[in-house]
Amino acid sequence: MSSEGKKLFNIIILGVSFMFIFTAFQSCGNIAQTVITNLNNTDFHGSGYTSMSIIYGVLSASNLISPSLVAIVGPQFSMVVSGMFYSLYIAVFIQPATWAFYTASVLIGVAAAVLWTAQGNCLTENSDENTIGRNSGIFWALLQFSLIFGNLYIYLAWQGKTHISESDRRTVFIALTVISLVGTVLFFLIRKQEDAKAPGDDDSTNEILGESSSARNKMMRAVAAFKKSITLSFTKEMLLLSVTTAYTGLVLTFFSGVYGTCIGAVNRFGSEEKSLIGLSGIFIGVGEILGGGIFGLLSKKSRSGRNPVVMLGILVHFIAFYLIFFNMPNDAPIAPMEGTDQVAYMIPSKEVAMLCSFLLGLGDSCFNTQLLSILGSLYSEDSAPAFAIFKFVQSICAAVAYFYSNYFLLQWQLLILVIVGFFGTITFFTVEWGAAAVLAARGSDYSSI
């Protein structure tokens, strides 16, 4: 196999591995709170919202040290170990215990930071300036398919169930644990890039010195990246984009955890209320894949920049929030095990609920594709620190949102999303206009970014 063929093979394996792991993890996140409220074990006092808050809080802090960890042990081994911790977290639900649940939440927070840092490293190592766009697209598409497969499994497994029994729970989470382990094992198939050796470099002394020098260089790069991250964090453009990034973190929490819980708590959906959680995830995935594919293909053909896509994203989300406000009972996010019989401003509609799921996914893809694009354009020389800041802000806001989801009624959660989304859109426009002005002054083609 040629060098280029080997790199493409690695990218596909990387994407498929992530697809398996996040098929399991995202399905787990969507149903965690629903499963916990159905637990008959009175000794268990955990909260799915609190767990996810811990995960994203630890993840955000761990982004500061994850580059150093990956530099020391290498991206492949980092992803394997991280995948094992993902599987451990999912396996806790087979026989839940409060201490194990929250301990696993802390561990997976660290593992997630390492996993995504290693993923970026692996993607970069197997790409060049001519293939990075294609490879990123392949990885994104494969990853987003995890929303389809995992939630389809939940939909079929919980068809017609109004209560999640102990047997149902164990069956689902054993299957999800196995799926996650399959993705972890696939990381071993990633082939390392061979370094060319000069004649006479095979003796053990030179090899040891070379490895020591390489390790030292990696650590120096990790320290430099950390310092650069701190510097970039306080630039005007990054501070403005942080508001937009914060919004994506809040929305991530809403569609990946809160909205599915709301659907599963509506008793008026009858025997379909639990299986609809999986169907909702499928529609979110369809919106993500459709939006990512369309805006990825059209990005180089658009002459009006990124602002129209972001405007479309916020309008789509505002429509979704409006419909959710009218369709979902106000106490749905914090309803007890028995669910809620309350009605909002209309009789709860399954069709409207699924439409909102699709709109949430579509709008999220608008924001994320354009954020990744503008970060890659503005910080092409410092992409690693820039994306570390992006992940840090997004994760810490997701953690905050999961925390307040334990207490806030639906109307207040939607109000927070509307306010932050509005200001996040304005700040994105400001940065985009500034980038366009700089490119115009340089005589560059605005449509090329």
N, C-alpha and C positions, 0 to 999 in steps of 0.2 A: 504494500500500500504506500502510495506517495505521501510526502510530508503534508500536503494540503488535504489529501483524503483522510489522513490520520487526525488532523485538526478538526475537520468536519465531523468525523466519527465521535470525537470527544465532546463536541458541542451537543450532538444529538443524545449521547449517553447522559450528559449533564442535564439536559432538559427533561429526558424521560425519568431520571432519578428524582428530580424535583417534583415532577408530576405525580409519581407514586407517593412520595413523602407528604406532599401537600394535599393530595387526594384524601389521605388519612387525617392529617392535622386540621385542615379547614372543615372537614365534615365533623370532626370532634368539636371544634370551636362553635359550629352552628348549633349543635345539639347538646352541648355541655350543660347549660343552665336548665334546659328542659329535662334532661336525664336526672340532674341533681334534685330538682323539685319533685321528681317521681320516686326518689329513693325512700324505701321503707325503713332503712337502717337509721334509727334515731341517734346512733353514736356518730353519725357523719354530719358535720356542721359546715361544710365547705360551700363556697359560692363560685359559680362559673365566672361571674363578672369580676369578682375579686381576684380569682386566679389569672384571668387575662390581664388585669391591671398590673399584677406582679410581673407577669411575663414581659409585658411591654416596658415596664419601668426598669427592670433589670437589663433588658435588651438595649435600651437607650444608653444606660451607663456603660454597658459592656462594649459598646461601639468604640469607646476610648482605648480599650486594650486589645480588641480583637485583631487589629493588624499585626501587633507584635506576636500574638499567639500563632497566627497563620504563618508569619515569617519564620518562626522557630521550627514548627512541625511540618509545614508544607500544606498546600491546599487540599490534596487528596485525602490525607490522613485526617485533616481537620473536618472535612465533610463527612467522613465515615463515623468519627466519634460523635459529631453533632447529630447525625441521623439516628444513632443509637439512643441518644437522649430524647429525641422526638418520639421514638418508639416507646421508651420508658414512660413518658408522660401519658401517652394514649393507653398503655397497659394498666395504668393506675385505676382507670374506670372499670376494669374487669372486676375488681374487688376493692371499692373505694375506702380509703381511710383518710381522715382530715390531714394528719401530719404528712403522709406520703403525697397527697394531692398538692399541698402548698410547697413542699420540698422540691417536687418535680417541676413546679411552676418556676421556681428560682433557677433550677438547673437548665431548663429549656430556654430561659431568657438569655443566659450566657451562650448556650449552644446556638441559638438563632443568630446572634451577632457574629459568631465565628463562622457559621454556615454561609451567611450572605457575604461576608468579607472574602471567604475562600471562593465563593462562586464568582465574584467579580475578578479575583485573581486568575482563576481557571479560564474564564471567558477571555480575559486580556491575553493570557499566554497562548491561547489557541486562535487568536485573531490578529489581523493587521489593519491598517487604515482602509484597505479595500474591502475587507470582509467583516469588519466589526458591526456594520449596520445589518447585514444579512444574518450574522450569527446571533445578534441580539434579538432579531425578529423571530428566529427559529426557537430560541430559548423561551421568549415571552409566550409564543403560541402554545408550546408544549406545557408550560407552567399553568396557563389559564385553563387548559383542558381538565386540570384537576378539579375545578369547580363543577364541571359537568359530571364526571365519573363518580366522584364521591357522593354528591347529592342525589344522583340517580339511584345509587345503592340504598341510601337512606329512604328515598321515596318508595322504592319497591319493598324494602324490608319492613317498613312501618305502615304499609298500606292497610287502611281500615282500623288502625289501633288508636284507642283513646287513652290508654294507659300503658306506660312502658314498664313491663315486668322485669324481674331480675334476670330471667332467661333471655328476654329480648336484648337487654343491655349487654349481657356477657357475649352473646352471639355477635352483635354489631361491633363491639370493641375488640374482640379477638380477631375478627376479620380486618379491622382497621389497623391493628398492631402488625399483623402479617404483611399487609400492603406497605406499611411504612418500612418494615425490615427489608422487603424486596427492593425498595428504592435505595436503601442504605447499602445493600450488597452490590448494587449496580455501579456504585462509585468505584469499586475495584477494577472495573473494566476500562476506566479512563487511562489512556496510555500516556506515559511521561514523554516529554519532548527530549530527544537525545541531544546531548551537548557534544559538539565536535571536539575531539582531543588531539592535541598536537603530538607528534612522535616524541617519545622519551618522557611523557607525562604520566606513565602508568605506574611508576614506583610509589611505594606506600608513603614515603615522606612527602612527596609533592602532592599526593592525593589528600593527605591529612591537612597540609598547609592550605591547599585549595579549598577544602571544605570549611576550614576555620575562617578563611578570608571571606568566603561566600556568606557564611552565617553572620559575620561581623557586618558585612555590607547590607544584608537584609535588615539587621537590627537598626543600623544607621538610617536606612530608608524609612523604617517604621517610625523612628523617633522624629525624623524630618516631616513625615506625613502628619504626625500628631501635632507638631508645632504649626504646620501650615493650616491644619483644621482650625486651630484656635484663632489664627490670624484672619482667615476667611470668614469666621463666624461673625465678626464685627464690621464687615464691609457693608455698605449701604444696600447693595443689590441682594446680598445673602439675607440680611435682616428683613427686607421686603418680601423676598421669596419664602422666608420662614413662615409668614402668615398663611400663604397658600399651602405650604407643606403641612402646617398645623391642621388646616381644614381637611386635607386628605387623610390625616391620622384619625380625626374625629369621625369622618365618613366610613373609614375602614372599620372602626369599632361598631358603627351603627349597622352596616349591612352584613358584617361577618358574625355578629353575635346578637345584637339587640333585636333586629328586625325578625330574624328567625324565631326568637323566643316569643315575640309578640304574636306571630302567626300561630305558633303552637299553643298559645294560651287562650285563643278565642274559641269558646265552646260552641258558638253558633256555626262554626265550620263542620261540626259533627264528627263523624268517624274519620274524616280526612285531615283533622287538624295537625296531627303529628307528621304524617307523610308529606303534608304540604310544606314543611320545613325544608325537606330535600328538594321538592319541586321549585321552591323559591330560590334555592342556591343554584339550581340549573339555569333559571332565567337570569340570575345575576351573572353567571358565567357566560351565557350567550351574549349579554350586553357588553361584557368586558372584551370578549374575543372579537365581536363585530366591530366595536369601537376601535380597539387596538389595531385590527387589520385595516380598516378604512383609513384611519388617520396616519397609520404607518405608511400606507401606499401613496396617500395624497400629500404627504409632508413635503416632498420635493417638487410637487407640481403647483402648490399654492403660492400665489404672489402676494397674499395679504397677511402672511405671518401666522403667529400662533394665537393671537387674540380671538379671532372668530371661533376657534375650536373651544377655547376656554369659556367664551360667552355661551356657546351651545351647551357646554357641560353644566354651567350654573343654572341655566334656564331649565334643562332637563331635570336637574336635581330639585329645583324649586317646585316644579310640577309634581314630582314624586312626593315631596314633603307635604304638599297641599292635599294630595289624594290620600296619603297615609293618615294625615290628621283627621280627615273626614271618614276614613274607612275603619281605623283601628281604635278600640277602646283605650281610654287614657291611662288605665292602670295595667295594660297588657305587659309592659316590660318588667313589672314587679309583682305580677299575679301569683297567687299561691299554687300549690300542686293541683288543686281542683280546677284551675283556670279561671276565666272571668266570663260572666254573663252580661256584662255591661255593653252598651251600644254607643257608638260615637254619634256622628251626625247623619249616618246612613246605616242601613243594615249591612253588616260586613260582607263584602263580596270577594270570593276567591279570585275571580277574573281581575278585579282591580288590584288585589294584593300581588298577583303575579306580574301585572303590568308595571307596578311600582318596583318590583325586584329587577325587572329588565332595565328600567330607567336608572335605577341606582348603579347598576353595572356599567351602563353606557356612559353616564356622567362621570363616573370614577375613571374610566379609561380616557376620557377627554382631558382631565386634569393631569393624570399621571404621565401620559405620553408627552404632553407639552412641557411638563416640569422636567422630565428626563432630557428632552430635546434642548431646552434653554440652558440647563446646567451643563450639558455636554458642549454647547456652543460657547457659553461665557467662560467656562473653566476647562477648556480643552487641555491646558497644560497642567492643571491641578484637579483632574477629574476624581481621583480617589478621595482626597480630603473633602471635596464638594459633595460627593455622594454620601460620605460618612456623616456630614452635617445633615443632609436630607433625611437619612435614615434615623438619625438621633432625634430630630425634631418630630418626625412622623411617629416614632415609637413612643416618645414621652407623652405626646398628645393622645395617642391611642390608650395609653395607660390611664391617663386622667379621665378619659371618657368611660372606660370600663369601670372605674371607681364610682363615678357619679351615677352610672346606670343602675347601681344597686338601690338608689334612693329617689331619683327624679322620675316624675310622671312623663308620659310620652310627649305632651305638649311642650314641656320645658326642654327636653332633649332636642326636639325639632327646632325650637326657637334658637338654641345655641348654634345649631348647624346653619341656620339661615343667616345669623349675624356674622359668624366667622367666615362663612362662604362668601358673603357680600364683600367684606373687607379683603379677603384673600384674592378675590377676582380683581379688585381695584389695584392691589399691590402688584399682582402679576402684570396687569396692563402697564403700570408705571415702569417696571423693569424692561418689558418688551419694547416699549416706545423708546427707552434709553438705548437699548441694544440696536434698534433700527436706526437711530440717529447717528450712533458711532459708525455703523457700517456704511451709512450714506456718506458720512464725512470721508471715509476711506475709499469711497467709490466702489464698494462691494455690492453684489446683487442681493437684495433683501430676501428674495424668494429662495435663495440657496441654503438658508439656515434652517 
